């Protein structure tokens, strides 16, 4: 394998991992936001029942 091909392969894998990690971080943040919203809604329902 050529050295230039190995360089492009390295950059390609690095870019792919950065994209995957960014996507996972976005999903985690959305999940946290949904959890906060659910907690808020649960407290509103509990307050309404009292």
C-alpha positions in Angstrom: 0.0 0.0 0.0 1.2 3.4 -0.9 2.1 5.9 1.8 -0.4 8.4 0.4 -3.1 5.8 0.4 -2.4 5.1 4.1 -2.6 8.8 4.9 -6.0 9.1 3.2 -7.2 5.9 4.9 -6.1 7.4 8.3 -7.9 10.7 7.6 -11.0 8.9 6.4 -11.3 6.7 9.5 -10.6 9.8 11.7 -13.3 11.8 10.0 -15.7 8.8 10.4 -15.1 8.5 14.1 -15.4 12.2 14.7 -18.8 12.1 12.9 -20.0 9.1 14.9 -18.9 10.6 18.2 -20.6 13.9 17.4 -23.8 12.1 16.5 -23.7 10.2 19.8 -23.1 13.4 21.8 -26.1 15.0 20.0 -28.2 12.0 21.0 -27.1 12.1 24.6 -27.9 15.8 24.8 -31.4 15.2 23.3 -32.0 12.4 25.8 -31.1 14.6 28.7 -33.4 17.3 27.4 -36.2 14.8 27.1 -35.6 13.5 30.7 -35.7 17.1 32.0 -39.0 17.7 30.2 -40.5 14.5 31.5 -39.5 15.4 35.0 -41.1 18.8 34.6 -44.3 17.3 33.2 -44.5 14.7 36.0 -44.2 17.4 38.6 -46.9 19.4 36.9 -49.2 16.4 36.9 -48.5 15.7 40.5 -49.2 19.3 41.5 -52.4 19.2 39.5 -53.6 16.0 41.3 -53.0 17.6 44.7 
